[in-house]
């Protein structure tokens, strides 16, 4: 489904509630990576209810073991369109027999895209419809198209404690050489409220306020860069931790709602 305003046109798919296209009016160049199985077929998946995976690729809950794919099931789920205006669109994913076999909780995940001038605001609500506390991780994985594989320059407006960023004077060339030594750059407690990807005459600003981790990733030779705000992360070492106890896990009380958001702004 397509929405637009005087500045932007956005296309959103019901499958995975993903953005499929974002363009500035008057400029046909695509802002978003369009997916290529030769590198990465993904586009900008929602990571729920896990980011990455556990060390043993299993979910440990209630003395039982569940199987779940990398980054969870939202990225492979069909969402329902629930509302739309000329410049906003809302989608919903609810628990089902398929999700309950992986994640034994009754839940609702609502997503809303809103165009505000030259910005896309993306709001998320996760509702625990269960009678027990619900653990989850939640993250975003937007991939932005690059002119070439080595053209990604990322600007950090604030001083970061991360040594890689600090040593580069807050302007980091995230090219193939960079990712050859740092497969994923992961910043905990980012000081910057946003980062900017410099692409030609445009700056793509990605908000990250409130997120404990901010990740950057691309595959060698690929013409994209992922800028990923996360609540939680994949297991970095050997662990068989109960899902409730994993680092960064959000534990939502019964019948409560968790809200988070981020934005993409084109300057």
MITOR-631811 format. One record per residue: residue in one letter; x, y, z of N, C-alpha, C in turn. Coordinates in pm, whole numbers, plus 50000, padded with zeros to 5 digits. Last residue first. Layout:
// residues N
AXYZXYZXYZ;...
//
This chain:
// residues 267
X517355145250440517735159350428518635161450306;X514985124150565515815126550447516075141450434;X514685102850842514495116350789515475118750675;X513055079351025513985080850913513685094350849;X512675070151372512325077651251513435076851149;X510955049451614512155055651559511735063151433;X509555036651922509465042651789510855046251741;X507435018452152508725023652109508555029151968;X505605005052424505655013852308507095017952279;X503694978852559505034984752546505064992852417;X501024972652782501464976552647502854982752653;X499594944452964500194957752954500704959952812;X498784918753028497774928352983498294942852984;X501494911453247500244907253182499334918953149;X504554930253173503554924153263502284920353188;X507324922252981506094930152982505054923253071;X510604925252979509594916453039508344924953062;X513144925652743512044933252800511034923252855;X516564917252759515184912752740514204922052811;X519174923752810518404932852727516964928852706;X520254890452844520594904652855519754913052758;X517804866752958518794871052859519024886252869;X515814857353124517044862253186518074867353087;X513704846452984513434857953070514714864853117;X514864823752871514574835352786514294848052867;X517594809753045516164810953030515854824052959;X520644803152874519874811252967518384810452937;X522924790252794521634783352781520644790052876;X525794801052614524794803452718523574794752689;X528724813852474528004801952514527054805052629;X528144846652330528974835552376528104824152423;X526314864652247527684866552200528594855052240;X523024862552128523994857652225525404858852168;X521744894051999522024879751987522994875452097;X519934917652207520944913952108521064898852101;X517884946352306518334932552313519394929752207;X516554967552109516324964352250516654949552264;X518254986251855517884973551918517544975252065;X518495000951536518235003151679517674990351742;X520654998551277519674990351348519554994051496;X521325001850951521455009751074520325005051164;X522984986750684521914985550783522264993650906;X523684996250359524144996850497522914995750587;X524514983550031523564987650135524304989250267;X525684968249816525414982549809524284986349905;X528264944649899526844948249887526654963349892;X530874938149951530474940049813529054944649793;X530104921150252531124926150159530604926950016;X527094932450414527914921650361528914927350261;X526744952850708526584950550565527434938650526;X525664971150996526034958550932525844959450781;X525404983651322525674986951181526204974251114;X523264990451604524134981551526524254986551383;X522835001251924522725005651785523744997751705;X521014995552228522074992152133521764998051996;X518925007552363520175004652436521325001552342;X516975034852264517445021352233518795019052300;X516395061352312515735051352394516185037152369;X516835072551982516605076252122515885064952194;X517505070551716517785058951802517585062051950;X516805078951372516685081451515516925068851597;X518715086551099517995075551163517985077951314;X518925104950803519025105450949518135094451009;X520725108250529519625099850579519805098650729;X521435134050321521775128350450520545121050502;X522465138149977521455135850081522085130750210;X524215138649772523725151549819522665150149927;X525755109349877525695119549772525265132849830;X524925102350183524815095650053524645106149945;X525595096450509525835106250404525865098950270;X523565088850767524265082650655524375092950544;X523625098951098523335102850960524215095150864;X521855091251402523065091051320522655094751178;X520575104351713520405099651576521785098351513;X521445110451960520005107851945519645102851805;X524425096052086523795103651978522305100451969;X525195077152266524975090752315524225099152212;X524105043552299524565054452212524215068052270;X524395018352460524005031452513524525042852425;X526735002152253525815001452366525615015252425;X527104994251921527325004852020526275003552129;X528624973351702527554973851801527924983951909;X529264964251381529604974351480528414975851574;X530094933051259528974941351304529494951351405;X532734927351170531554922351097530264929551132;X535424943251139534324945151235533034940551167;X537064937650931537624936051066536554937351175;X535414941750718536284929950714536874927150852;X534224966050753533484954350799534274941350786;X536274982550643535844984150782535164971350832;X536344974150379537534972450462537174973450610;X533814982150289534144967950298535354965450386;X532925010050510533105003550380533474988850399;X532125033950670531715020050691531705012850558;X533865058550801533695052650668533385037750686;X532605080351040533145066951017532825062450875;X533135105151250532745103651110533395090751060;X534185108051502532725107851489532225107451344;X536925104251489536405117951499534915118751465;X537705078251505537465083651371536825097451374;X537785071051766539065072151696538925077851556;X535045069151828535845079951885537155081951809;X534315045351693533735058151655534605069651703;X535885026351830535955027451685535435040951638;X535135029052099536495032752057536595034551907;X532245043752228532775033052144534105037352083;X531275066452337532295059252414532925048052332;X530805095252131530465081652168531625075152244;X529585127252114530755119452147530325105652196;X527155132451850527625133351989528855124452009;X526555127751582526575141551630527125143251771;X528175107951353527635107451489527685121551547;X527815097051020528155108051110527435106251244;X529125074850788528145076950894528665087350992;X529335066250455529925074850558528845077650660;X529665042950207528925045950330529775054150427;X530775033849969530425048049979529785052150111;X531455009049868532395015649959532035030249987;X529535000249689529764992549811530644999649913;X527595028849581528515017849558528875011849692;X525295041049672525675042849532526695032449490;X523095021249879524305029049858524585030449709;X520055019250065520795017149941521985026549932;X519705006450391519675018150303520575015850182;X517634987350592518804987250504518654998450402;X516544984050928516414990550797517734990550721;X515744968351155516844963751068516764970750932;X514954969351505514694973251366515944970551284;X513794948351778514754956551706514284959651565;X513354933252089512714940251978513754948951910;X512714904552294513614914652241512924921152122;X510604895052570510904896252427512064905952407;X508334878652793509684883452762509884884752611;X505484885452974505934881452841507324887252813;X503704872153252504644881953199505284876553071;X500394858853189501734857853246502634868353182;X498104860653052497984861953197499324860353267;X498384880652746498464868452825498284871452974;X498644901152579497274896852605497234884452694;X500724926652560500704913352619499264909852656;X501484944852277500504942852383500584928352430;X503474968852145503434954452171502544952452293;X503634992851898503004989152024502964973952034;X505595016551726505305002551754504625001351890;X505965039951459505555036951597505215022251611;X507955058951264507455045251277507225042351424;X507945085851047507885081951188507265068151196;X509845099150802508955087750827509055084550976;X510095132850683510395122650783509355111550779;X509575157150566510595148650504511005136950595;X506335157850681507275165350597508275155650535;X505725128050795505685141650850506755149750778;X503995098450762504845108050692504625121850751;X503955069750961503385082950938504405091750868;X503105036751032503995045450955503275058650929;X502755014951299502155026351229503255034551162;X501984982951421502984991451355502255002751284;X501504960551689500944970851601502054979851549;X501134929151797502184938351754501594947851652;X499944910652067499574918651950500734928151922;X499724877452213500264890952197499634897852077;X500154850452416499144857552339499554872252333;X502884827452394502274839352453501224844952357;X505124808452335503824805152395503164816852469;X506534804552046506564815152147505204814752218;X506154784551864507514789551883507654798152008;X503494779351867504374767751866505834771651886;X502384804451842502334798051974503244785751981;X502614809551569503484816751662503524809951798;X500674791351466502074790751421503004797951518;X498334799651586498834786251615500304785051577;X499084833751680498374823551602498904809951644;X499004868351774499434854451793498524844951715;X498944893651519498464887651643498964873351652;X499944924051379500204909651385499724904651520;X498904951751181498854944151306499194929551282;X499354985951070499304971651048499354964451182;X498575017550920498745009251040498564994551004;X499685047850773499165034350755499495026150878;X499415080950636499735071650743499095058150715;X498525098850443499925099550484500265090750603;X495865093250389496735096550276498205096050314;X495365065050607494995078250558495915081150441;X494275034250748495085041550650494475055250625;X494355003750940493905017550919494815024150817;X495184977250925494084980651017493564994850999;X496414949950749496224964450746495014967950831;X498124923950910496824928750863496834944050861;X501034905350808500334914850894499004918550829;X502574874950791501644883550719500894892250821;X506034869950874504604869150903503794878850818;X508744870950894508184861450798506674860050814;X509334888551093509904891350961509374881950852;X508334876751321507614888251263508074890851120;X509954856551429508974853051325508254864851263;X513564860051491512164858351524511264856251404;X516264860951429515524873751435514024872051456;X516194827551316516994839451343516134852151333;X513384807751442514384811951346515104824751386;X512914785851717512564798351651513704802551559;X511624760951926512464763951811511974776751745;X511744755752282511024759552160512034762652050;X511624735952567512484741252461511634743652336;X510774741152913510534735452781511484741952682;X510804754553149511384741153147511054733653018;X509904779653064509024770953143509484756453142;X512084781652791510974787752863510174777152938;X514514787452564514294780252690513254787852773;X514904782752230514284791652326513934783652451;X517944776652047516714772052108516214782452209;X520534780651960519454781751861518104776751915;X522434782652152522124769052106520954768652007;X522504810652181523724803352150523414789452093;X519704825852008520404821452128521614813052086;X519844852351761519404839551812520094836751945;X518624883051654519604872551632519054859251678;X516194890751883517184896551793518294886251776;X512784880451913514194878651944515024886051842;X510154880151829510444884451966511884881852009;X511434904951610510564901951724510154887251717;X512434928751407513034917751481512224915551609;X511314936851090511084938951232511604926651305;X513484942750803512604934750888512454940151030;X514024955050538514034962150667513114955050766;X515094933750355514954947950325515024956250453;X516844903350249516024911650337515984926150293;X518684890350098517354891850040516444900650124;X521934898150035520964896850144519584899950087;X523374888149798523984894249916523104892150039;X521804874649624523244872749610523984878449730;X519204883549671519644870949733521134868349721;X518524915349752519224908049646519744895149709;X516724944849825516894930449845517544923849725;X516684971949803515574964549743515694949349757;X517244997450039517764985549972516584977049925;X515795030050002515885017150068516505006449978;X515675051849832516375053349959516685039750020;X516025053849480515455046849595516315048749720;X515605081749274516575072749338515985067049467;X513995100349156513605086349141514525076649214;X512755129449274514015122049265513665107249262;X510315140249312511185147349221512535140649203;X510145129449648509445133849527510355142749442;X512155103549757511885117849768511225122249638;X510975071049844511635080249752511235094549785;X510945038849943510895052349998511665061349903;X509545006449955510075017449874509915030549950;X508824988450146509384983250022509984994249936;X508754982650486508814993050385509474987150261;X506904954550612508134960950569507884972750476;X505244936050734505024950450760506254958550720;X505434909850653506464914750744506304929550781;X503244917950406504174907350447505314913650526;X502164942150337501544934850448502454923750497;X504474968750264503914955550233503254949550357;X504445002550161504554992950271503854980050231;X506005030150021505225018149992505515007950102;X505965065350015506345053250088505415041850049;X507225095949914506315085149879506845072349943;X507515130150031507925116150025506805107149973;X506465156750026507905154350018508265139949981;X503755158450055504365167349957505845164749936;X503095123150094502825137150127503545145750025;X501675089850079502555100650033502145113850095;X501515054050057501115066650118502095077350073;X500465022549927501265034749912500645046349989;X500854988150000500005000050000500885012550000;
//
